[in-house]
Amino acid sequence: EWWGEFPVGIHDKYIGDYRDVSLTWKVTNQLAVEKDLTKLPNLLDLSYGVFGIDDAKAIYPIAYHDKRTDEAVQEVPTYKNGLEYHQQQKFFLAWPKTTRIMLWGGFSWSTTEQGPPGCELGQDFCTPEPVFKEDNTMACMPTPTSSPLPAEEAQKHQWVCEHRWTGVAGLVGFRKACRGLPVTKVETRGQGRLAFKAGDECFVALVRGTNDWWPQGYGNLGEWSLAGLAVNLPAGRYCDVAALPARFVEGAATCPREVVVGEDGVIRSGSVLEGDLLAIHAGARLAGNRRLRAGAR
């Protein structure tokens, strides 16, 4: 693996794949830093990070060790940015134009010199605390609900386990089903909202969030009702896999958040929370689908 230099045509032959960190800056800019909501659709133009690096040779990390910061910095993707960061890693998983991505799953810090929980500065030897407690529950930070994280939570020395946050496992299944499929923009109503299809059976929608420390100026956009949106997916009740605490299980009849699509391909019910992302695909339809006529509720 190599990174940090413009490709000259020999690195991938002798070293391996290129760790392309530029893509994460582009995603973070559009979903956190950019104040002009009319530029949000630019996300759908993303097809590479560093110019000249072919996707077949690239690995795209959402975060990486050398770019961590002691405090939350909006343009630097780390757990300290809370819900904003989680939306970014969800988008990374849902975006079908990249072949390989890297998620970050680690621990929190008040200074980047710290090691994992159980290892403090000044210790010559240490034993990290286990991620799993004696009762087999995880000693991980809960999924964030605000941006950035409250300072006390962000600075606390603990396991974070970003890869275990709500929606990640479900989106891994989405990625397996939808990666590599052609992207089509779905027209939305209102700024700060974005939706696209991947192929004929995958759909993603998101709403920009806001940040308590760095207000972008557009205020709270609120929850987005998808009712009436023409997505032309097969009819049925879909599970929003980005809302699941674990992977989707075939045959499931319920889901934390559902989307109902009628036989005319129009969404009957379903919504996206502010600062969040929704993802559905034909392989994650719920059991007990009823006939959904055009106009039925």
C-alpha positions as CSV (number, residue, x, y, z in Angstrom):
1,E,0.0,0.0,0.0
2,W,1.3,3.5,-0.8
3,W,0.0,7.1,-0.7
4,G,0.9,10.7,-0.7
5,E,2.6,10.9,-4.1
6,F,1.3,11.4,-7.6
7,P,1.3,8.0,-9.4
8,V,4.2,7.3,-11.7
9,G,3.1,3.9,-12.9
10,I,5.3,1.7,-10.9
11,H,4.1,1.9,-7.3
12,D,1.1,-0.4,-7.8
13,K,3.5,-3.0,-9.4
14,Y,6.0,-3.1,-6.6
15,I,4.2,-1.8,-3.5
16,G,0.5,-2.4,-3.8
17,D,-2.7,-0.3,-3.8
18,Y,-2.9,3.4,-3.3
19,R,-4.5,4.8,-0.1
20,D,-6.5,7.6,-1.6
21,V,-7.4,10.1,1.2
22,S,-8.6,12.8,-1.2
23,L,-12.1,11.2,-1.6
24,T,-12.9,11.6,2.1
25,W,-12.1,15.3,2.0
26,K,-14.5,15.8,-0.9
27,V,-17.3,13.9,1.0
28,T,-16.6,15.8,4.2
29,N,-16.7,19.1,2.4
30,Q,-20.1,18.4,0.8
31,L,-21.7,16.9,3.9
32,A,-20.3,19.2,6.6
33,V,-18.3,22.2,5.6
34,E,-20.0,23.6,2.5
35,K,-22.6,26.2,3.3
36,D,-24.1,26.5,-0.1
37,L,-26.8,23.8,-0.3
38,T,-27.1,24.2,-4.1
39,K,-23.7,22.4,-4.3
40,L,-24.9,19.2,-2.6
41,P,-25.7,17.4,-5.9
42,N,-21.9,17.6,-6.7
43,L,-21.6,14.5,-4.5
44,L,-23.1,12.5,-7.3
45,D,-20.2,13.5,-9.5
46,L,-17.6,11.8,-7.3
47,S,-15.7,9.1,-9.1
48,Y,-12.2,9.5,-7.8
49,G,-10.1,11.1,-5.1
50,V,-6.6,11.8,-6.4
51,F,-6.5,12.6,-10.1
52,G,-4.8,9.9,-12.0
53,I,-5.6,7.1,-9.5
54,D,-7.8,4.5,-11.1
55,D,-10.5,3.0,-8.8
56,A,-9.1,-0.5,-9.5
57,K,-5.9,0.5,-7.7
58,A,-7.4,2.6,-4.9
59,I,-8.4,2.1,-1.3
60,Y,-10.5,4.9,0.1
61,P,-10.3,5.4,3.9
62,I,-13.0,7.5,5.7
63,A,-10.4,8.4,8.4
64,Y,-6.8,7.7,9.1
65,H,-4.3,7.9,12.0
66,D,-2.1,10.7,10.9
67,K,-4.9,13.2,10.4
68,R,-6.5,12.9,13.9
69,T,-6.9,16.1,16.0
70,D,-7.1,16.7,19.7
71,E,-10.4,18.6,19.4
72,A,-13.2,18.4,16.9
73,V,-12.4,20.0,13.6
74,Q,-15.3,20.1,11.2
75,E,-13.2,19.5,8.0
76,V,-11.4,16.5,9.6
77,P,-13.5,13.4,9.7
78,T,-13.2,11.7,13.2
79,Y,-15.7,10.4,15.7
80,K,-15.4,13.8,17.5
81,N,-17.8,15.3,14.9
82,G,-20.5,13.0,16.0
83,L,-23.5,12.7,13.7
84,E,-21.8,14.5,10.8
85,Y,-19.0,11.9,10.8
86,H,-21.6,9.1,11.0
87,Q,-23.4,10.4,8.0
88,Q,-20.2,10.6,6.1
89,Q,-19.2,7.0,6.8
90,K,-22.8,5.9,5.8
91,F,-22.4,7.7,2.5
92,F,-19.0,6.0,2.0
93,L,-20.7,2.6,2.4
94,A,-23.7,3.5,0.2
95,W,-21.8,5.1,-2.6
96,P,-21.6,2.5,-5.4
97,K,-18.8,4.0,-7.5
98,T,-15.9,2.9,-5.3
99,T,-14.7,-0.7,-5.2
100,R,-12.8,-0.7,-1.8
101,I,-13.2,1.5,1.2
102,M,-11.8,1.5,4.7
103,L,-13.8,2.2,7.8
104,W,-12.3,3.3,11.1
105,G,-13.1,1.5,14.3
106,G,-11.0,2.5,17.3
107,F,-10.9,4.4,20.6
108,S,-11.3,8.0,21.7
109,W,-8.6,10.4,22.8
110,S,-8.0,13.8,24.4
111,T,-4.6,13.9,22.8
112,T,-3.5,12.0,19.7
113,E,-0.5,10.7,21.7
114,Q,-2.8,8.4,23.7
115,G,-3.1,4.7,23.1
116,P,-6.2,2.6,23.6
117,P,-8.1,2.5,26.9
118,G,-6.0,1.0,29.7
119,C,-2.9,2.5,28.3
120,E,-2.1,6.0,29.5
121,L,0.7,8.4,28.7
122,G,4.0,7.7,30.6
123,Q,3.4,4.0,30.9
124,D,6.2,1.8,29.7
125,F,4.0,-1.3,29.6
126,C,0.2,-1.6,29.6
127,T,-2.7,-3.9,28.9
128,P,-5.5,-2.5,26.8
129,E,-9.0,-2.8,28.3
130,P,-11.1,-5.4,26.5
131,V,-13.7,-4.2,24.0
132,F,-16.1,-6.8,25.5
133,K,-17.1,-6.7,29.1
134,E,-17.4,-9.7,31.4
135,D,-21.1,-10.0,30.6
136,N,-20.2,-10.1,26.9
137,T,-21.7,-6.7,26.2
138,M,-19.5,-4.1,24.3
139,A,-17.8,-1.3,26.0
140,C,-18.3,1.0,23.0
141,M,-19.6,4.5,22.7
142,P,-23.2,4.7,21.6
143,T,-24.1,6.0,18.1
144,P,-24.0,9.8,18.2
145,T,-27.1,11.9,17.7
146,S,-25.6,15.4,17.5
147,S,-22.7,17.3,15.9
148,P,-20.2,17.6,17.2
149,L,-20.1,15.2,20.2
150,P,-20.4,16.9,23.6
151,A,-16.9,17.8,24.8
152,E,-17.0,15.5,27.8
153,E,-17.9,12.5,25.6
154,A,-15.4,13.4,22.9
155,Q,-12.5,13.7,25.3
156,K,-13.4,10.6,27.4
157,H,-10.9,7.8,27.0
158,Q,-13.0,4.8,25.8
159,W,-13.6,2.4,23.0
160,V,-15.6,4.1,20.2
161,C,-16.2,1.3,17.7
162,E,-17.4,3.5,14.9
163,H,-17.8,0.3,12.7
164,R,-20.5,-0.9,15.2
165,W,-22.6,2.2,15.1
166,T,-26.2,1.9,14.0
167,G,-26.6,1.4,10.3
168,V,-23.0,0.2,9.4
169,A,-23.8,-3.5,9.4
170,G,-26.9,-3.0,7.3
171,L,-25.1,-0.8,4.8
172,V,-22.4,-3.5,4.3
173,G,-25.2,-5.7,2.9
174,F,-26.4,-2.7,0.8
175,R,-22.9,-2.3,-0.5
176,K,-22.7,-6.0,-1.5
177,A,-26.0,-5.7,-3.4
178,C,-25.5,-2.3,-5.0
179,R,-21.8,-1.7,-5.5
180,G,-20.8,-1.0,-9.1
181,L,-24.3,-0.3,-10.3
182,P,-24.9,2.9,-12.4
183,V,-26.0,5.9,-10.5
184,T,-29.1,7.9,-11.4
185,K,-30.1,11.2,-9.7
186,V,-33.6,11.2,-8.3
187,E,-35.2,14.7,-8.3
188,T,-36.0,16.1,-4.9
189,R,-38.0,18.9,-3.5
190,G,-36.1,21.5,-1.5
191,Q,-32.4,22.2,-0.9
192,G,-30.2,20.2,1.4
193,R,-31.7,16.9,0.2
194,L,-30.1,14.4,-2.1
195,A,-31.4,11.1,-3.5
196,F,-30.1,8.6,-6.1
197,K,-30.7,5.2,-7.4
198,A,-28.0,2.5,-8.1
199,G,-29.2,0.2,-10.8
200,D,-32.9,-0.6,-10.7
201,E,-33.3,-1.9,-7.2
202,C,-31.2,0.3,-4.9
203,F,-32.1,3.8,-3.5
204,V,-30.4,6.2,-1.2
205,A,-31.6,9.5,0.3
206,L,-30.0,11.9,2.8
207,V,-30.6,15.3,4.5
208,R,-27.8,17.7,5.4
209,G,-27.4,18.2,9.1
210,T,-26.2,21.2,11.1
211,N,-23.4,21.7,13.6
212,D,-23.7,23.3,17.0
213,W,-20.2,24.6,17.0
214,W,-20.0,25.7,13.3
215,P,-23.5,26.6,12.2
216,Q,-23.6,26.6,8.4
217,G,-26.2,29.3,8.2
218,Y,-29.2,27.4,6.7
219,G,-30.7,26.3,10.1
220,N,-32.4,23.0,10.8
221,L,-33.7,21.3,7.7
222,G,-35.8,18.8,9.6
223,E,-37.1,15.4,8.7
224,W,-37.7,14.7,5.0
225,S,-40.9,12.9,4.1
226,L,-40.3,10.8,0.9
227,A,-44.0,10.3,0.2
228,G,-44.8,11.0,-3.4
229,L,-41.2,10.6,-4.6
230,A,-41.0,8.5,-7.8
231,V,-38.2,6.0,-7.4
232,N,-39.4,3.2,-9.7
233,L,-38.3,0.4,-7.4
234,P,-40.3,-2.9,-7.2
235,A,-43.4,-2.5,-5.0
236,G,-43.1,-3.6,-1.4
237,R,-42.2,-2.7,2.2
238,Y,-38.5,-2.0,2.4
239,C,-36.3,-1.9,5.5
240,D,-34.0,1.1,5.8
241,V,-30.9,-0.9,6.3
242,A,-29.0,2.3,7.4
243,A,-31.2,2.3,10.5
244,L,-30.4,-1.3,11.6
245,P,-28.3,-2.1,14.6
246,A,-27.2,-5.3,12.9
247,R,-27.3,-6.9,9.4
248,F,-30.6,-7.4,7.6
249,V,-32.0,-10.9,8.0
250,E,-33.9,-12.3,5.1
251,G,-37.6,-13.0,6.1
252,A,-37.7,-10.2,8.7
253,A,-41.2,-8.7,9.1
254,T,-40.2,-5.5,11.0
255,C,-37.5,-2.8,10.8
256,P,-36.8,0.3,12.8
257,R,-37.5,2.5,9.8
258,E,-39.6,1.4,6.8
259,V,-40.2,2.7,3.3
260,V,-43.3,1.6,1.4
261,V,-43.2,1.7,-2.4
262,G,-46.4,1.3,-4.5
263,E,-46.9,-0.7,-7.7
264,D,-46.4,2.6,-9.6
265,G,-42.9,3.0,-8.2
266,V,-43.9,5.9,-6.1
267,I,-43.0,6.0,-2.4
268,R,-46.2,5.8,-0.2
269,S,-44.4,6.4,3.2
270,G,-41.0,6.7,4.6
271,S,-38.7,9.5,5.8
272,V,-35.1,10.6,6.3
273,L,-34.0,12.2,9.6
274,E,-32.1,15.4,9.5
275,G,-28.4,14.7,9.3
276,D,-29.0,11.1,8.4
277,L,-29.0,8.8,5.4
278,L,-31.5,6.2,4.3
279,A,-30.8,3.2,2.1
280,I,-33.1,0.5,0.7
281,H,-32.7,-2.3,-1.8
282,A,-34.8,-5.1,-3.2
283,G,-32.9,-7.7,-1.2
284,A,-34.1,-6.1,2.0
285,R,-37.8,-6.1,1.5
286,L,-39.9,-7.1,4.5
287,A,-42.0,-10.2,4.7
288,G,-45.8,-9.9,4.4
289,N,-45.8,-7.5,1.4
290,R,-49.4,-6.6,0.5
291,R,-50.6,-5.5,-2.9
292,L,-49.8,-1.8,-3.2
293,R,-51.9,-0.2,-5.9
294,A,-51.1,3.2,-7.3
295,G,-52.5,5.8,-4.9
296,A,-53.1,3.3,-2.1
297,R,-52.0,4.2,1.4
